[in-house]
Amino acid sequence: MRIPTFLLIIPTLLSAVLFGVAEYRDRQAVKAGAPKAPKGVLPIRWTSAGVIVLASVAGTVLGGYAGGGGFHVTVFVLGVGLSFLPLLAVTRFLGRVPGTAVVLALGLSAGVFSFLFAASIK
């Protein structure tokens, strides 16, 4: 099953844009006199991470068998890693834990991304 490459890089590009906007916003706030935010700490809950991982597992398994290549651990690890980027970017952009609706939407997109990614590899 062949899919266009741009569909696979959309989550990564959108995450990069969100990270850039959040960084710009934080720098402008510091210039205006706001205290610096702590670096390296993102408030991510285990349930949010679990939703992303379960959606990635389902997408990878279904996509692997739909594409004819079967289940590959390497494809699964890459799919989960790339699916976590939007969760991290949204958390950084919001500056707080995303709500249930946001996490479910990100889980759905992670499942679709993993399905397409696994289906495209043979």
All heavy atoms as an XYZ file, in Angstrom:
882
protein
N       0.847     -1.171      0.000
C       0.000      0.000      0.000
C       0.894      1.236      0.000
O       1.601      1.503      0.960
C      -0.879     -0.019      1.248
C      -1.861      1.083      1.343
S      -3.016      0.687      2.673
C      -3.362      2.309      3.256
N       0.908      1.959     -1.082
C       1.734      3.152     -1.211
C       0.937      4.382     -0.791
O      -0.222      4.546     -1.180
C       2.199      3.323     -2.656
C       2.956      2.140     -3.208
C       4.237      1.841     -2.503
N       5.136      2.970     -2.581
C       6.216      3.102     -1.845
N       6.538      2.199     -0.972
N       6.979      4.147     -1.970
N       1.558      5.229      0.001
C       0.916      6.485      0.395
C       1.904      7.614      0.150
O       3.125      7.404      0.165
C       0.459      6.475      1.863
C       1.647      6.274      2.797
C      -0.577      5.424      2.107
C       1.305      6.510      4.226
N       1.420      8.830     -0.067
C       2.328      9.958     -0.277
C       3.161     10.251      0.967
O       2.699     10.114      2.098
C       1.386     11.130     -0.580
C       0.092     10.516     -0.957
C       0.027      9.187     -0.268
N       4.385     10.663      0.739
C       5.306     10.928      1.844
C       4.840     12.086      2.714
O       5.048     12.068      3.932
C       6.704     11.240      1.286
O       7.098     10.179      0.430
C       7.721     11.378      2.394
N       4.189     13.076      2.123
C       3.801     14.240      2.919
C       2.809     13.878      4.021
O       2.747     14.543      5.033
C       3.258     15.369      2.034
C       1.893     15.115      1.465
C       0.755     15.508      2.150
C       1.751     14.497      0.243
C      -0.497     15.280      1.627
C       0.497     14.270     -0.284
C      -0.629     14.656      0.405
N       2.024     12.801      3.829
C       1.110     12.385      4.893
C       1.868     11.879      6.121
O       1.393     12.000      7.244
C       0.171     11.296      4.394
C      -0.923     11.745      3.436
C      -1.733     10.547      2.960
C      -1.822     12.770      4.075
N       3.052     11.313      5.899
C       3.838     10.800      7.016
C       4.582     11.900      7.774
O       4.920     11.720      8.944
C       4.839      9.754      6.521
C       4.223      8.482      5.961
C       5.305      7.575      5.410
C       3.423      7.755      7.028
N       4.844     13.027      7.123
C       5.609     14.073      7.803
C       4.731     15.189      8.374
O       5.239     16.066      9.059
C       6.691     14.671      6.882
C       6.075     15.326      5.659
C       7.719     13.638      6.508
C       7.066     16.098      4.824
N       3.428     15.142      8.114
C       2.537     16.187      8.628
C       2.569     16.284     10.159
O       2.709     17.385     10.699
C       1.098     16.001      8.103
C       1.029     16.426      6.638
C       0.096     16.808      8.916
C      -0.301     16.178      5.997
N       2.465     15.168     10.928
C       2.517     15.315     12.397
C       3.828     15.909     12.896
O       3.833     16.729     13.819
C       2.338     13.889     12.922
C       1.707     13.140     11.811
C       2.188     13.782     10.553
N       4.930     15.541     12.257
C       6.227     16.061     12.672
C       6.338     17.555     12.372
O       6.817     18.330     13.208
C       7.354     15.293     11.969
O       7.159     13.899     12.180
C       8.709     15.682     12.494
N       5.881     17.963     11.204
C       5.944     19.383     10.850
C       5.035     20.223     11.737
O       5.427     21.308     12.184
C       5.575     19.579      9.381
C       6.581     19.043      8.365
C       6.060     19.222      6.949
C       7.919     19.710      8.526
N       3.822     19.750     12.000
C       2.918     20.491     12.879
C       3.473     20.588     14.299
O       3.322     21.619     14.964
C       1.540     19.847     12.878
C       0.748     19.980     11.574
C      -0.565     19.223     11.678
C       0.507     21.426     11.227
N       4.123     19.530     14.750
C       4.739     19.565     16.081
C       5.868     20.583     16.123
O       6.008     21.330     17.102
C       5.283     18.187     16.441
O       4.250     17.255     16.507
N       6.660     20.637     15.071
C       7.756     21.608     15.025
C       7.219     23.039     15.052
O       7.782     23.911     15.728
C       8.604     21.383     13.775
N       6.123     23.283     14.352
C       5.516     24.617     14.361
C       5.006     24.966     15.758
O       5.226     26.082     16.252
C       4.380     24.695     13.319
C       3.550     25.945     13.507
C       4.950     24.637     11.919
N       4.340     24.021     16.424
C       3.846     24.284     17.777
C       4.986     24.540     18.757
O       4.892     25.430     19.613
C       2.985     23.126     18.274
C       1.562     23.083     17.755
C       0.857     21.840     18.279
C       0.801     24.315     18.153
N       6.074     23.761     18.653
C       7.238     23.993     19.510
C       7.824     25.374     19.253
O       8.195     26.097     20.189
C       8.321     22.927     19.280
C       8.104     21.655     20.024
C       8.067     20.443     19.353
C       7.949     21.639     21.391
C       7.870     19.253     20.025
C       7.758     20.453     22.085
C       7.722     19.262     21.397
N       7.919     25.766     17.994
C       8.465     27.077     17.652
C       7.607     28.213     18.174
O       8.123     29.199     18.711
N       6.295     28.099     18.018
C       5.383     29.138     18.504
C       5.448     29.246     20.027
O       5.462     30.352     20.590
C       3.944     28.862     18.025
C       2.934     29.742     18.731
C       3.848     29.042     16.520
N       5.498     28.113     20.713
C       5.583     28.128     22.178
C       6.894     28.769     22.646
O       6.902     29.546     23.609
C       5.456     26.715     22.729
N       7.988     28.459     21.959
C       9.276     29.042     22.328
C       9.274     30.552     22.089
O       9.757     31.323     22.925
C      10.407     28.382     21.534
C      11.785     28.837     21.920
C      12.173     28.466     23.345
O      11.663     27.469     23.874
O      13.003     29.186     23.931
N       8.731     30.976     20.967
C       8.648     32.411     20.669
C       7.788     33.135     21.710
O       8.159     34.220     22.189
C       8.075     32.615     19.261
C       7.917     34.065     18.893
C       9.016     34.836     18.532
C       6.664     34.670     18.924
C       8.872     36.174     18.204
C       6.513     36.003     18.593
C       7.614     36.749     18.237
O       7.464     38.072     17.926
N       6.657     32.536     22.061
C       5.769     33.138     23.063
C       6.484     33.259     24.406
O       6.385     34.289     25.081
C       4.512     32.269     23.211
C       3.527     32.830     24.213
C       2.492     31.816     24.603
N       3.170     30.666     25.197
C       2.689     29.426     25.152
N       1.568     29.181     24.557
N       3.345     28.442     25.713
N       7.226     32.223     24.802
C       7.938     32.273     26.077
C       9.042     33.328     26.073
O       9.250     34.023     27.065
C       8.520     30.896     26.406
C       7.446     29.880     26.750
O       6.278     30.292     26.966
O       7.762     28.676     26.792
N       9.746     33.456     24.963
C      10.807     34.465     24.888
C      10.224     35.880     24.948
O      10.807     36.768     25.574
C      11.634     34.287     23.621
C      12.547     33.098     23.687
C      13.319     32.937     22.409
N      14.027     31.676     22.419
C      15.332     31.578     22.250
N      16.051     32.645     22.038
N      15.898     30.394     22.273
N       9.103     36.086     24.288
C       8.468     37.403     24.328
C       7.963     37.708     25.740
O       8.023     38.866     26.179
C       7.312     37.479     23.322
C       7.765     37.430     21.886
C       8.712     38.562     21.534
O       8.533     39.690     21.932
N       9.762     38.223     20.786
N       7.467     36.712     26.435
C       6.997     36.915     27.808
C       8.157     37.260     28.733
O       8.015     38.110     29.621
C       6.273     35.672     28.310
N       9.316     36.630     28.535
C      10.487     36.927     29.368
C      10.972     38.346     29.088
O      11.356     39.076     30.005
C      11.604     35.882     29.117
C      12.914     36.321     29.726
C      11.183     34.540     29.688
N      10.940     38.758     27.823
C      11.333     40.134     27.498
C      10.394     41.148     28.135
O      10.803     42.252     28.483
C      11.327     40.335     25.980
C      12.509     39.751     25.280
C      12.440     40.070     23.795
C      13.580     39.417     23.054
N      13.493     39.686     21.603
N       9.140     40.785     28.293
C       8.150     41.682     28.896
C       8.232     41.692     30.419
O       7.524     42.446     31.067
C       6.741     41.287     28.462
N       9.079     40.833     30.999
C       9.270     40.849     32.445
C       8.708     39.662     33.192
O       8.765     39.618     34.411
N       8.148     38.694     32.492
C       7.613     37.501     33.157
C       8.773     36.602     33.606
O       9.835     36.589     32.985
C       6.693     36.726     32.214
N       8.581     35.844     34.683
C       9.645     34.930     35.111
C       9.814     33.798     34.107
O       8.875     33.402     33.411
C       9.151     34.394     36.456
C       7.680     34.590     36.421
C       7.426     35.785     35.563
N      11.047     33.277     34.041
C      11.318     32.186     33.117
C      10.607     30.913     33.560
O      10.534     30.617     34.754
C      12.822     31.901     33.038
C      13.590     32.909     32.243
C      15.018     32.454     32.065
C      15.759     33.396     31.146
N      17.118     32.929     30.893
N      10.105     30.182     32.579
C       9.456     28.897     32.876
C      10.532     27.843     33.114
O      11.622     27.915     32.533
C       8.572     28.483     31.702
N      10.257     26.857     33.970
C      11.255     25.804     34.187
C      11.468     25.000     32.911
O      10.530     24.703     32.178
C      10.637     24.941     35.287
C       9.194     25.259     35.278
C       9.051     26.653     34.760
N      12.709     24.669     32.631
C      13.052     23.932     31.416
C      13.025     22.429     31.680
O      13.391     21.958     32.746
C      14.457     24.311     30.931
C      14.582     25.733     30.486
C      13.980     25.906     29.123
C      14.177     27.330     28.663
N      13.594     27.556     27.385
N      12.585     21.685     30.701
C      12.664     20.230     30.747
C      11.565     19.536     31.526
O      11.634     18.337     31.738
N      10.547     20.266     31.962
C       9.472     19.634     32.725
C       8.149     19.848     31.983
O       7.734     20.971     31.757
C       9.364     20.244     34.142
C       8.210     19.639     34.900
C      10.659     20.057     34.898
N       7.526     18.755     31.562
C       6.219     18.833     30.920
C       5.233     18.001     31.738
O       5.521     16.852     32.073
C       6.272     18.286     29.486
C       6.974     19.158     28.463
C       7.064     18.426     27.129
C       6.245     20.463     28.287
N       4.090     18.567     32.052
C       3.105     17.831     32.865
C       2.288     16.851     32.018
O       1.202     17.160     31.566
C       2.228     18.947     33.424
C       2.282     20.005     32.376
C       3.651     19.925     31.778
N       2.836     15.672     31.795
C       2.128     14.662     31.000
C       1.677     13.548     31.940
O       2.469     13.017     32.717
C       3.029     14.101     29.897
C       3.358     15.215     28.903
C       2.356     12.941     29.180
C       4.257     14.812     27.793
N       0.405     13.214     31.863
C      -0.145     12.149     32.703
C       0.089     10.788     32.061
O       0.222     10.659     30.856
C      -1.642     12.363     32.888
C      -1.983     13.593     33.662
C      -3.471     13.675     33.872
N      -3.791     14.904     34.600
C      -4.921     15.535     34.470
N      -5.845     15.070     33.665
N      -5.137     16.632     35.153
N       0.086      9.765     32.903
C       0.256      8.394     32.407
C      -0.906      7.978     31.520
O      -0.730      7.229     30.568
C       0.388      7.425     33.580
C       1.716      7.498     34.235
C       2.014      8.102     35.426
C       2.948      6.990     33.730
N       3.340      7.994     35.686
C       3.947      7.306     34.675
C       3.315      6.305     32.584
C       5.280      6.960     34.486
C       4.632      5.959     32.403
C       5.600      6.283     33.351
N      -2.102      8.463     31.825
C      -3.246      8.085     31.003
C      -3.120      8.654     29.593
O      -3.479      7.997     28.622
C      -4.560      8.566     31.641
O      -4.469      9.965     31.907
C      -4.842      7.823     32.922
N      -2.605      9.869     29.477
C      -2.389     10.458     28.155
C      -1.385      9.638     27.352
O      -1.594      9.349     26.172
C      -1.882     11.890     28.281
O      -2.767     12.684     29.013
N      -0.303      9.270     28.005
C       0.705      8.453     27.327
C       0.136      7.084     26.964
O       0.424      6.549     25.892
C       1.936      8.295     28.224
N      -0.683      6.513     27.836
C      -1.285      5.208     27.559
C      -2.223      5.237     26.369
O      -2.247      4.304     25.564
N      -2.997      6.309     26.240
C      -3.903      6.433     25.087
C      -3.098      6.479     23.794
O      -3.431      5.807     22.811
C      -4.794      7.694     25.233
C      -5.493      8.034     23.930
C      -5.805      7.494     26.337
N      -2.013      7.235     23.783
C      -1.178      7.343     22.588
C      -0.541      5.999     22.252
O      -0.521      5.569     21.096
C      -0.097      8.428     22.775
C      -0.724      9.780     23.042
C       0.837      8.480     21.583
C      -1.532     10.348     21.919
N      -0.011      5.300     23.262
C       0.639      4.010     23.014
C      -0.364      2.974     22.525
O      -0.091      2.231     21.564
C       1.375      3.518     24.278
C       1.839      2.082     24.118
C       2.558      4.413     24.589
N      -1.534      2.895     23.147
C      -2.537      1.919     22.705
C      -3.019      2.207     21.289
O      -3.199      1.283     20.488
C      -3.712      1.893     23.673
C      -3.445      1.226     25.015
C      -4.665      1.348     25.921
C      -3.071     -0.231     24.831
N      -3.221      3.475     20.958
C      -3.622      3.822     19.593
C      -2.518      3.475     18.600
O      -2.798      2.974     17.500
C      -3.966      5.304     19.512
N      -1.271      3.683     18.989
C      -0.159      3.339     18.106
C      -0.028      1.831     17.922
O       0.279      1.363     16.829
C       1.157      3.903     18.652
O       1.139      5.295     18.598
N      -0.245      1.080     18.985
C      -0.202     -0.386     18.878
C      -1.275     -0.874     17.916
O      -1.003     -1.658     16.999
C      -0.376     -1.050     20.264
C      -0.642     -2.534     20.129
C       0.839     -0.826     21.124
N      -2.495     -0.386     18.112
C      -3.590     -0.815     17.241
C      -3.326     -0.416     15.792
O      -3.515     -1.219     14.871
C      -4.910     -0.214     17.728
N      -2.888      0.811     15.572
C      -2.600      1.261     14.211
C      -1.472      0.497     13.560
O      -1.537      0.157     12.376
N      -0.426      0.192     14.326
C       0.712     -0.539     13.773
C       0.325     -1.969     13.422
O       0.699     -2.479     12.356
C       1.889     -0.530     14.766
O       2.237      0.814     15.059
C       3.093     -1.243     14.198
N      -0.395     -2.635     14.296
C      -0.791     -4.029     14.028
C      -1.719     -4.089     12.817
O      -1.499     -4.874     11.889
C      -1.465     -4.651     15.275
C      -2.098     -5.979     14.933
C      -0.440     -4.825     16.389
N      -2.757     -3.256     12.809
C      -3.695     -3.271     11.689
C      -3.034     -2.832     10.386
O      -3.271     -3.419      9.334
C      -4.898     -2.381     11.995
C      -5.799     -2.852     13.140
C      -6.879     -1.824     13.415
C      -6.403     -4.204     12.818
N      -2.202     -1.804     10.448
C      -1.514     -1.336      9.249
C      -0.506     -2.330      8.720
O      -0.343     -2.477      7.511
N       0.179     -3.017      9.622
C       1.152     -4.022      9.192
C       0.497     -5.160      8.434
O       0.994     -5.617      7.404
N      -0.635     -5.594      8.935
C      -1.318     -6.693      8.256
C      -2.084     -6.224      7.018
O      -2.237     -6.972      6.067
C      -2.222     -7.435      9.224
C      -1.413     -8.227     10.220
C      -1.483     -7.953     11.579
C      -0.533     -9.215      9.790
C      -0.717     -8.649     12.482
C       0.237     -9.911     10.701
C       0.143     -9.632     12.037
O       0.911    -10.316     12.925
N      -2.545     -4.979      7.007
C      -3.226     -4.455      5.817
C      -2.231     -4.232      4.682
O      -2.566     -4.420      3.521
C      -3.947     -3.153      6.143
N      -1.020     -3.840      5.021
C       0.010     -3.609      4.007
C       0.711     -4.868      3.568
O       1.488     -4.848      2.624
N       0.486     -5.962      4.246
C       1.092     -7.238      3.872
C       2.456     -7.491      4.472
O       3.074     -8.506      4.179
N       2.938     -6.612      5.319
C       4.277     -6.792      5.878
C       4.287     -7.440      7.248
O       5.326     -7.848      7.734
N       3.146     -7.517      7.911
C       3.092     -8.076      9.254
C       3.515     -7.054     10.292
O       3.704     -5.874     10.008
N       3.656     -7.516     11.532
C       4.021     -6.644     12.646
C       5.535     -6.625     12.797
O       6.177     -7.666     12.867
C       3.370     -7.148     13.935
C       3.730     -6.334     15.142
C       3.137     -5.113     15.355
C       4.661     -6.788     16.051
C       3.456     -4.343     16.461
C       4.994     -6.041     17.165
C       4.385     -4.819     17.365
N       6.115     -5.438     12.838
C       7.552     -5.277     13.049
C       7.762     -4.386     14.263
O       7.152     -3.315     14.369
C       8.221     -4.641     11.836
C       8.093     -5.452     10.591
N       8.803     -6.609     10.375
C       7.320     -5.278      9.489
C       8.485     -7.110      9.209
N       7.570     -6.317      8.645
N       8.620     -4.812     15.168
C       8.866     -4.048     16.393
C       9.496     -2.693     16.076
O       9.154     -1.676     16.685
C       9.758     -4.861     17.361
C      10.127     -4.037     18.577
C       9.055     -6.127     17.778
N      10.383     -2.657     15.099
C      11.035     -1.400     14.743
C      10.028     -0.376     14.239
O      10.077      0.800     14.608
C      12.101     -1.648     13.651
O      12.975     -2.671     14.095
C      12.871     -0.397     13.350
N       9.098     -0.814     13.410
C       8.059      0.082     12.905
C       7.182      0.556     14.058
O       6.785      1.722     14.113
C       7.221     -0.623     11.820
C       6.048      0.228     11.391
C       8.089     -0.976     10.638
N       6.912     -0.327     15.009
C       6.111      0.044     16.178
C       6.813      1.113     17.002
O       6.205      2.118     17.392
C       5.825     -1.189     17.034
C       5.304     -0.852     18.397
C       4.050     -0.297     18.563
C       6.081     -1.074     19.518
C       3.578      0.030     19.813
C       5.622     -0.764     20.772
C       4.360     -0.207     20.921
N       8.102      0.933     17.258
C       8.852      1.904     18.067
C       8.921      3.253     17.357
O       8.730      4.304     17.986
C      10.261      1.360     18.386
C      11.136      2.427     19.012
C      10.165      0.151     19.297
N       9.174      3.248     16.052
C       9.184      4.499     15.300
C       7.806      5.165     15.304
O       7.692      6.383     15.445
C       9.637      4.255     13.864
C      11.118      4.013     13.662
C      11.397      3.589     12.229
C      11.904      5.253     13.999
N       6.764      4.372     15.146
C       5.402      4.912     15.156
C       5.038      5.533     16.480
O       4.440      6.612     16.533
N       5.391      4.872     17.580
C       5.099      5.426     18.906
C       5.913      6.693     19.146
O       5.397      7.692     19.642
C       5.374      4.381     20.012
C       5.332      5.020     21.383
C       4.370      3.262     19.934
N       7.170      6.659     18.769
C       8.016      7.840     18.962
C       7.508      9.047     18.194
O       7.430     10.155     18.726
N       7.132      8.824     16.947
C       6.617      9.930     16.139
C       5.207     10.336     16.564
O       4.801     11.474     16.333
C       6.644      9.556     14.663
C       8.042      9.449     14.055
C       7.965      8.921     12.629
C       8.752     10.778     14.093
N       4.462      9.431     17.182
C       3.125      9.767     17.664
C       3.166     10.568     18.960
O       2.211     11.276     19.287
C       2.306      8.495     17.877
O       2.096      7.834     16.662
N       4.263     10.453     19.715
C       4.390     11.228     20.953
C       4.726     12.693     20.690
O       4.455     13.548     21.532
C       5.465     10.627     21.865
C       4.908      9.713     22.893
C       5.247      8.380     22.889
C       4.056     10.166     23.876
C       4.730      7.515     23.830
C       3.538      9.319     24.823
C       3.876      7.987     24.803
N       5.311     12.988     19.539
C       5.680     14.372     19.246
C       4.498     15.342     19.325
O       4.617     16.395     19.953
C       6.349     14.464     17.878
C       7.831     14.140     17.844
C       8.345     14.198     16.416
C       8.606     15.085     18.717
N       3.342     15.030     18.707
C       2.222     15.972     18.839
C       1.736     16.144     20.283
O       1.364     17.250     20.675
C       1.122     15.359     17.965
C       1.848     14.528     16.976
C       3.045     14.005     17.709
N       1.762     15.076     21.084
C       1.369     15.193     22.486
C       2.314     16.127     23.237
O       1.881     17.002     23.991
C       1.327     13.821     23.161
C       1.009     13.828     24.658
C      -0.405     14.316     24.900
C       1.212     12.448     25.248
N       3.602     15.960     23.015
C       4.579     16.837     23.658
C       4.421     18.280     23.182
O       4.494     19.216     23.979
C       5.997     16.342     23.368
C       6.377     14.996     23.961
C       7.756     14.578     23.470
C       6.335     15.036     25.460
N       4.195     18.452     21.881
C       4.069     19.806     21.342
C       2.822     20.508     21.874
O       2.875     21.692     22.233
C       4.035     19.752     19.817
N       1.704     19.802     21.947
C       0.473     20.412     22.459
C       0.616     20.734     23.940
O       0.186     21.796     24.398
C      -0.743     19.490     22.195
C      -1.956     19.925     22.980
C      -1.057     19.452     20.716
N       1.244     19.854     24.697
C       1.458     20.102     26.124
C       2.351     21.319     26.329
O       2.086     22.168     27.178
C       2.072     18.868     26.802
O       1.227     17.753     26.570
C       2.233     19.078     28.284
N       3.403     21.422     25.540
C       4.316     22.579     25.630
C       3.608     23.864     25.216
O       3.777     24.913     25.828
C       5.524     22.327     24.732
C       6.451     23.496     24.539
C       7.517     23.522     25.624
N       8.613     24.397     25.260
C       8.605     25.712     25.488
N       7.573     26.269     26.058
N       9.634     26.448     25.158
N       2.807     23.770     24.160
C       2.094     24.952     23.662
C       1.057     25.443     24.676
O       0.942     26.640     24.917
C       1.432     24.630     22.329
C       0.691     25.775     21.728
C       1.368     26.841     21.164
C      -0.691     25.797     21.722
C       0.684     27.908     20.608
C      -1.383     26.854     21.171
C      -0.695     27.913     20.610
N       0.295     24.518     25.253
C      -0.735     24.909     26.215
C      -0.145     25.309     27.560
O      -0.739     26.096     28.291
C      -1.728     23.767     26.430
C      -2.606     23.374     25.244
C      -3.449     22.159     25.591
C      -3.481     24.538     24.825
N       0.991     24.719     27.913
C       1.599     24.997     29.205
C       0.919     24.271     30.347
O       1.132     24.585     31.510
N       0.064     23.318     30.023
C      -0.656     22.545     31.043
C      -1.003     21.180     30.451
O      -0.744     20.912     29.287
C      -1.933     23.264     31.460
C      -2.900     23.500     30.315
C      -4.186     24.175     30.775
N      -5.032     24.503     29.660
C      -5.833     23.655     29.030
N      -5.896     22.397     29.415
N      -6.578     24.037     28.018
N      -1.600     20.344     31.255
C      -2.009     19.017     30.801
C      -3.193     19.164     29.844
O      -4.171     19.833     30.178
C      -2.414     18.134     32.004
C      -2.902     16.784     31.548
C      -1.260     17.993     32.963
N      -3.121     18.556     28.656
C      -4.271     18.637     27.746
C      -5.474     17.896     28.320
O      -5.329     16.921     29.057
C      -3.791     17.965     26.469
C      -2.366     17.636     26.651
C      -2.005     17.872     28.069
N      -6.663     18.347     27.966
C      -7.892     17.726     28.445
C      -8.162     16.388     27.766
O      -7.449     15.962     26.858
N      -9.233     15.742     28.201
C      -9.583     14.421     27.687
C      -9.885     14.460     26.199
O      -9.435     13.582     25.451
C     -10.799     13.872     28.450
O     -10.507     13.874     29.843
C     -11.132     12.472     28.009
N     -10.613     15.458     25.741
C     -10.963     15.536     24.319
C      -9.716     15.709     23.452
O      -9.609     15.095     22.385
C     -11.933     16.691     24.085
N      -8.777     16.509     23.912
C      -7.543     16.725     23.155
C      -6.728     15.443     23.097
O      -6.191     15.072     22.048
C      -6.720     17.884     23.773
C      -5.372     18.006     23.101
C      -7.483     19.174     23.683
N      -6.635     14.743     24.226
C      -5.863     13.502     24.255
C      -6.510     12.440     23.370
O      -5.814     11.711     22.653
C      -5.700     12.993     25.710
C      -5.112     11.599     25.747
C      -4.826     13.953     26.498
N      -7.829     12.354     23.384
C      -8.502     11.385     22.514
C      -8.313     11.737     21.040
O      -8.127     10.845     20.202
C      -9.979     11.288     22.864
C     -10.281     10.632     24.212
C     -11.777     10.667     24.490
C      -9.767      9.207     24.254
N      -8.353     13.015     20.709
C      -8.103     13.422     19.320
C      -6.667     13.100     18.907
O      -6.423     12.623     17.792
C      -8.384     14.912     19.159
N      -5.721     13.337     19.807
C      -4.335     12.985     19.507
C      -4.155     11.472     19.408
O      -3.354     10.989     18.603
C      -3.396     13.556     20.570
C      -3.200     15.065     20.541
C      -2.391     15.512     21.738
C      -2.541     15.492     19.256
N      -4.900     10.718     20.232
C      -4.844      9.261     20.137
C      -5.377      8.757     18.811
O      -4.811      7.844     18.198
N      -6.449      9.362     18.347
C      -7.003      8.984     17.045
C      -6.008      9.297     15.932
O      -5.769      8.459     15.054
C      -8.321      9.721     16.799
C      -8.981      9.462     15.454
C      -9.413      7.997     15.358
C     -10.155     10.379     15.252
N      -5.417     10.465     15.983
C      -4.428     10.799     14.947
C      -3.188      9.916     15.050
O      -2.579      9.568     14.035
C      -4.045     12.275     15.035
O      -3.319     12.540     16.206
N      -2.810      9.515     16.263
C      -1.671      8.611     16.430
C      -1.981      7.242     15.833
O      -1.123      6.618     15.194
C      -1.311      8.468     17.905
N      -3.208      6.760     16.032
C      -3.594      5.481     15.445
C      -3.606      5.516     13.934
O      -3.110      4.598     13.271
N      -4.144      6.576     13.373
C      -4.171      6.713     11.904
C      -2.759      6.841     11.356
O      -2.399      6.199     10.359
C      -5.039      7.925     11.496
C      -4.895      8.230     10.017
C      -6.492      7.672     11.848
N      -1.922      7.647     12.009
C      -0.543      7.802     11.564
C       0.199      6.469     11.623
O       0.912      6.101     10.686
C       0.179      8.840     12.421
C       1.655      8.900     12.148
C       2.120      9.505     11.001
C       2.548      8.326     13.024
C       3.483      9.545     10.739
C       3.901      8.356     12.776
C       4.372      8.973     11.621
N       0.042      5.735     12.715
C       0.725      4.441     12.845
C       0.227      3.450     11.806
O       1.004      2.663     11.267
C       0.529      3.874     14.249
O       1.159      4.692     15.194
N      -1.072      3.481     11.536
C      -1.630      2.598     10.502
C      -1.005      2.906      9.142
O      -0.548      2.005      8.436
C      -3.151      2.768     10.431
C      -3.792      1.964      9.350
C      -4.095      0.627      9.553
C      -4.084      2.530      8.114
C      -4.677     -0.126      8.543
C      -4.664      1.794      7.113
C      -4.962      0.462      7.325
N      -0.990      4.181      8.766
C      -0.419      4.561      7.475
C       1.076      4.264      7.409
O       1.587      3.805      6.382
C      -0.675      6.039      7.197
C      -2.135      6.436      6.969
C      -2.248      7.951      6.872
C      -2.671      5.773      5.727
N       1.773      4.520      8.499
C       3.217      4.278      8.545
C       3.524      2.794      8.410
O       4.388      2.392      7.635
C       3.790      4.846      9.848
C       5.266      4.748      9.950
C       6.078      5.436      9.062
C       5.859      3.997     10.949
C       7.455      5.349      9.158
C       7.225      3.913     11.054
C       8.034      4.604     10.158
N       2.799      1.952      9.146
C       3.048      0.512      9.097
C       2.599     -0.081      7.761
O       3.240     -1.003      7.246
C       2.328     -0.192     10.241
N       1.527      0.443      7.191
C       1.045     -0.070      5.905
C       1.967      0.287      4.762
O       2.011     -0.417      3.739
C      -0.363      0.446      5.636
N       2.741      1.359      4.914
C       3.608      1.786      3.831
C       4.939      1.037      3.800
O       5.665      1.120      2.820
C       3.879      3.300      3.914
O       4.655      3.577      5.055
N       5.258      0.302      4.855
C       6.524     -0.426      4.937
C       6.281     -1.904      4.721
O       5.404     -2.501      5.328
C       7.196     -0.178      6.310
C       7.558      1.286      6.410
C       8.414     -1.060      6.487
C       8.170      1.684      7.701
N       7.079     -2.479      3.861
C       6.939     -3.928      3.594
C       8.152     -4.658      4.083
O       9.219     -4.234      4.093
C       6.756     -4.168      2.105
C       5.436     -3.632      1.650
C       4.986     -4.375      0.460
C       3.614     -3.826      0.105
N       2.723     -4.704     -0.413
